[in-house]
């Protein structure tokens, strides 16, 4: 298993999504607890993950979600 990181084992997936489809895709990933931090380990992924959470909670606050 020495070459498990080799280029011949790499598969790239390209998605041609509309803006609405991209938003739905991102929501589905979030629902599965898949964040930027999980997809992109390191400081950059962590920072993007925090930004994603801030936007989510900001949107909930604007919609007054959870307040009946």
HELIX and SHEET records of a PDB file:
HELIX    1   1 UNK A    7  UNK A    9  5                                   3    
HELIX    2   2 UNK A   19  UNK A   31  1                                  13    
HELIX    3   3 UNK A   36  UNK A   39  1                                   4    
HELIX    4   4 UNK A   43  UNK A   63  1                                  21    
END                                                                             
